[in-house]
Amino acid sequence: MPKSNISSSQLLKEVALLPIRERRRFIVKQNYKVFLYKYYSCNAPEYLSSIICDSNLWLSSPQSFNDPFDMKWVYTVDRNPAKRRERLKGILQNNPDIAQKTWKLRQRQIDQLMLDPEGLEARVMESSVKHAGTAGVCCLSQDPREILMWSHYADQHKGLVLQFDVSINPEVFLQAISVEYSADYPVVEWTDPQENALKVGLLRKFKSWGYEQERRIIRPGLANSFLPFKPSALTGIILGCRFPEEQMPLIEKILKDRELKGFSMPIIYSARQDRSSYGLKIFKRVN
């Protein structure tokens, strides 16, 4: 079994080398879901083809998220002057406009910000938000039966949900980290590296979003790009309870293109409304 004292990237590689049954046991032992899900509308066939046929997940920029409270955090300023000065140097060096200035001008700006806490906080926040906006994020869910998710992200139950087997491609899907839900913004020590603020800010949302049961794959600096995954990791397609049959030829064409590439075929399911309660049941589709 993987050693506990190795880095996360090494751990993922070691998990991937395990036999499939041992991988699944490891995943369950870590209280991780064996399957993750992605809700989709059928209104953008090119996106469906990209993920089903070409095996690419899309890494969105956080700036495109539908929640303006997403990617928010509160900074606390360290009282240690040496730490503040060192962090300021890093921020100013990463700002292309300031980086071109002479060393003396940069030092003068650092001195000014050291005496201006409000200006310091604003500059740090501005730098961090810009940095966070360049991160690539793929949002996944742990629940394929969540009614509100179908309504919000799968075209009012007329879309579909894609099912991924984490154990088949742990190098990608074990990177999906659980989102925390709270009434308060996370607090970040401003001298912490920007990567820390990035993950803290992107892994907390307002508590009302808790129904999403979201996990996020975060790739710094890779906003608006593709993240390839193993084709066999896509094991199921769940059609919504209001999925229009006239859309079925589109799905069949995409699956045919996938088959021509020699990829394994996902199982097709249908979601149906529960007759006795507010809920969905999922059945294997019979043609």
SULCORBEL-V502318 format. One record per residue. N is the residue number from 0. RES is the residue in three letters. PSI is psi in whole degrees, 0 to 359 (none if undefined). Layout:
# SULCORBEL-V502318
((N & RES & PSI) (N & RES & PSI))
This chain:
# SULCORBEL-V502318
((0 & MET & 155) (1 & PRO & 145) (2 & LYS & 147) (3 & SER & 346) (4 & ASN & 18) (5 & ILE & 166) (6 & SER & 164) (7 & SER & 320) (8 & SER & 321) (9 & GLN & 321) (10 & LEU & 315) (11 & LEU & 320) (12 & LYS & 319) (13 & GLU & 320) (14 & VAL & 319) (15 & ALA & 336) (16 & LEU & 347) (17 & LEU & 153) (18 & PRO & 153) (19 & ILE & 321) (20 & ARG & 321) (21 & GLU & 324) (22 & ARG & 313) (23 & ARG & 320) (24 & ARG & 318) (25 & PHE & 315) (26 & ILE & 314) (27 & VAL & 320) (28 & LYS & 330) (29 & GLN & 10) (30 & ASN & 34) (31 & TYR & 147) (32 & LYS & 140) (33 & VAL & 329) (34 & PHE & 144) (35 & LEU & 158) (36 & TYR & 149) (37 & LYS & 121) (38 & TYR & 137) (39 & TYR & 148) (40 & SER & 157) (41 & CYS & 10) (42 & ASN & 351) (43 & ALA & 81) (44 & PRO & 329) (45 & GLU & 326) (46 & TYR & 318) (47 & LEU & 317) (48 & SER & 320) (49 & SER & 319) (50 & ILE & 320) (51 & ILE & 316) (52 & CYS & 320) (53 & ASP & 353) (54 & SER & 52) (55 & ASN & 126) (56 & LEU & 145) (57 & TRP & 130) (58 & LEU & 105) (59 & SER & 157) (60 & SER & 138) (61 & PRO & 338) (62 & GLN & 345) (63 & SER & 2) (64 & PHE & 152) (65 & ASN & 354) (66 & ASP & 112) (67 & PRO & 347) (68 & PHE & 354) (69 & ASP & 152) (70 & MET & 43) (71 & LYS & 143) (72 & TRP & 167) (73 & VAL & 134) (74 & TYR & 143) (75 & THR & 138) (76 & VAL & 124) (77 & ASP & 138) (78 & ARG & 348) (79 & ASN & 111) (80 & PRO & 323) (81 & ALA & 318) (82 & LYS & 320) (83 & ARG & 315) (84 & ARG & 318) (85 & GLU & 319) (86 & ARG & 321) (87 & LEU & 320) (88 & LYS & 316) (89 & GLY & 318) (90 & ILE & 314) (91 & LEU & 325) (92 & GLN & 330) (93 & ASN & 353) (94 & ASN & 113) (95 & PRO & 328) (96 & ASP & 318) (97 & ILE & 328) (98 & ALA & 334) (99 & GLN & 347) (100 & LYS & 161) (101 & THR & 161) (102 & TRP & 319) (103 & LYS & 319) (104 & LEU & 320) (105 & ARG & 317) (106 & GLN & 321) (107 & ARG & 319) (108 & GLN & 322) (109 & ILE & 315) (110 & ASP & 319) (111 & GLN & 317) (112 & LEU & 329) (113 & MET & 332) (114 & LEU & 357) (115 & ASP & 84) (116 & PRO & 320) (117 & GLU & 317) (118 & GLY & 323) (119 & LEU & 312) (120 & GLU & 318) (121 & ALA & 318) (122 & ARG & 318) (123 & VAL & 316) (124 & MET & 317) (125 & GLU & 315) (126 & SER & 317) (127 & SER & 321) (128 & VAL & 319) (129 & LYS & 317) (130 & HIS & 316) (131 & ALA & 326) (132 & GLY & 343) (133 & THR & 355) (134 & ALA & 144) (135 & GLY & 131) (136 & VAL & 130) (137 & CYS & 122) (138 & CYS & 125) (139 & LEU & 162) (140 & SER & 157) (141 & GLN & 359) (142 & ASP & 118) (143 & PRO & 2) (144 & ARG & 11) (145 & GLU & 114) (146 & ILE & 316) (147 & LEU & 325) (148 & MET & 317) (149 & TRP & 320) (150 & SER & 317) (151 & HIS & 322) (152 & TYR & 350) (153 & ALA & 43) (154 & ASP & 51) (155 & GLN & 44) (156 & HIS & 8) (157 & LYS & 356) (158 & GLY & 216) (159 & LEU & 169) (160 & VAL & 134) (161 & LEU & 136) (162 & GLN & 130) (163 & PHE & 133) (164 & ASP & 110) (165 & VAL & 324) (166 & SER & 338) (167 & ILE & 328) (168 & ASN & 65) (169 & PRO & 333) (170 & GLU & 330) (171 & VAL & 306) (172 & PHE & 340) (173 & LEU & 352) (174 & GLN & 350) (175 & ALA & 115) (176 & ILE & 141) (177 & SER & 137) (178 & VAL & 139) (179 & GLU & 141) (180 & TYR & 133) (181 & SER & 166) (182 & ALA & 349) (183 & ASP & 149) (184 & TYR & 149) (185 & PRO & 153) (186 & VAL & 130) (187 & VAL & 133) (188 & GLU & 123) (189 & TRP & 344) (190 & THR & 352) (191 & ASP & 153) (192 & PRO & 151) (193 & GLN & 329) (194 & GLU & 326) (195 & ASN & 313) (196 & ALA & 321) (197 & LEU & 308) (198 & LYS & 319) (199 & VAL & 315) (200 & GLY & 325) (201 & LEU & 353) (202 & LEU & 18) (203 & ARG & 137) (204 & LYS & 165) (205 & PHE & 145) (206 & LYS & 333) (207 & SER & 343) (208 & TRP & 4) (209 & GLY & 333) (210 & TYR & 339) (211 & GLU & 334) (212 & GLN & 54) (213 & GLU & 145) (214 & ARG & 143) (215 & ARG & 134) (216 & ILE & 124) (217 & ILE & 124) (218 & ARG & 102) (219 & PRO & 134) (220 & GLY & 6) (221 & LEU & 32) (222 & ALA & 144) (223 & ASN & 49) (224 & SER & 174) (225 & PHE & 148) (226 & LEU & 107) (227 & PRO & 148) (228 & PHE & 164) (229 & LYS & 129) (230 & PRO & 323) (231 & SER & 347) (232 & ALA & 337) (233 & LEU & 104) (234 & THR & 348) (235 & GLY & 151) (236 & ILE & 120) (237 & ILE & 116) (238 & LEU & 139) (239 & GLY & 162) (240 & CYS & 345) (241 & ARG & 22) (242 & PHE & 123) (243 & PRO & 130) (244 & GLU & 333) (245 & GLU & 347) (246 & GLN & 349) (247 & MET & 322) (248 & PRO & 326) (249 & LEU & 313) (250 & ILE & 318) (251 & GLU & 321) (252 & LYS & 315) (253 & ILE & 319) (254 & LEU & 325) (255 & LYS & 317) (256 & ASP & 322) (257 & ARG & 316) (258 & GLU & 322) (259 & LEU & 336) (260 & LYS & 355) (261 & GLY & 14) (262 & PHE & 153) (263 & SER & 151) (264 & MET & 131) (265 & PRO & 153) (266 & ILE & 138) (267 & ILE & 128) (268 & TYR & 164) (269 & SER & 137) (270 & ALA & 140) (271 & ARG & 149) (272 & GLN & 135) (273 & ASP & 139) (274 & ARG & 340) (275 & SER & 354) (276 & SER & 169) (277 & TYR & 96) (278 & GLY & 173) (279 & LEU & 144) (280 & LYS & 147) (281 & ILE & 128) (282 & PHE & 150) (283 & LYS & 131) (284 & ARG & 136) (285 & VAL & 120) (286 & ASN & none))
